[in-house]
Amino acid sequence: MRPAASHTPGPRPVLVVALATALTVSLCGCGVAREISTQSFRNAVATGAEAELRGLGYHVRGTLDCTLPPGGGMAVVRVSCTGRTIDGRPVSVTGIAWNADSAHPRQEYVIKVAGRGVLRRSCLGRGCDKITAR
């Protein structure tokens, strides 16, 4: 079970808006803009996942390393993150956005620690509960 949401300062949630903005910028075909938008999305997912893990009592050593695997086109976007807890357990985060090239993409994120699923949500980070309640 996930503990009740706290009101401590932390990162903003990884929103559909962040994904849509990243994808819109990347659609221009500009190499620099594409790199900036994908880096922003990877950072947002890493930051949101780290906040979720902290809320569950897991602390990440350093930061999560996130990549956007090639393929899927603009309609389906995937993200994959790896890292370790401070006590050495492997952490993995996978995310997918369907209809990412539309005004209403759907997202799902799964976080595992030592191979055990600890979280499955449609957004990550502080304020996520408010978004999913809409």
N, C-alpha and C positions, 0 to 999 in steps of 0.2 A: 504494500500500500504506500502511496505517496503521502508524505506529511503535508499538513496544511500550508498554503502559500504564506510566506513571510513578507513583510513590508520593508525589508532591508534594502539599502541601495544596491543596485547591480545593473547588469546590462539590459538593454531593451530587448524585447522578444524578437525572434527572427520572424518577421512578418511576411505575409504574402506580398505586401508592398515592396519590401526589400528585394524579394526575388523578382518581382515584376520590373522594378527599376533596373536591377542588374541586367535582366534579359533585354529590356528595351534599349539600354545603352549599348549592349553587345550586338544588337541587331544592325547597328550602323556599319559594321564591318571594319571599323577602325581598330587596328591592332592595339594601340595604347588604351583606348576606351574599353575594349574587350578585356584586356589584362586587369585594368583597374576594377571593373565590375565583377569579374570572377574572383579577384582577390578579396573584394569587399564581402561577397557572399560567403566565401570560405571562412573569413574572419568572423562574420556574424554567426555562422553555425558553430564554430569552435567556441566562441565566447558564450553563446546560449547554452551549449551542451555542458560546458564547464560549470556554469551557474546551476544548471539542473542537477549535475552530479554533486556539487557542494550541498545543495538542498537535501540530497538523499544521504549525506554523510560521507561521500567519497571526495577525496581531494586529488586533483591531477598534478602530477610532477611536470613542471614547466607548462607548456601549452599543447593542445591537441594539434596534430598535423592533418589538415584537410585537403583533399584533392577533388576535382571534378573529373571523373573518368570520361574519356572520349566516347562519343556515340550518343544515340538517342535524339539528336537534333534539338530543335528549340521547343518541341512539344513536351518532351520528357527530359528533365534535368536530374541528375543524380549527384550526390555528394557522399564522400567516404572519409572518415576521420579515424586516426589511431593515436594512441598515447598510452601512458601508464599512470596508475595511482601512485601516491607517494610511498606506498608499501609494496610497489612493484607489480601489481596486478594489471594485465592488459585491459585497455579500454578501446572499444570500437563504437563508432557512430555511423549509421547509414541514414541517408535521407533521400527522398524522391519527391519530385513535384511533377504531377501530371497536368496537362493542359497549361504548361508554363508559358506558352505563347498567347494565352488568352487573358481576359480581364479577371477571371476567377479561377486561378490554379488551385489544385488540391495538393497538400503536402503531408508527408508522414516521416517522422524521425524515430529511429530505434537506437537506444543506447544499451550496450552490454558491458559488463565488468566481469573479467575472467570467464567469458563465454556465457554468462547468465544475463538474460534480459532484465534490466532494471527500470526501463522507461520506454513507452511508446506514446507519441503525441503528434498533433498536427502543427505544433509550433514549439519553440524553445525559448527559455529565458524568463526574466521577471515580467509579469503582466500577461503571460500566456493564458492563464485561466480566464482573464477578462475577455480575451479575443475568442477563445473557443466557446465561451458562454453565449456569444451573440447568435 
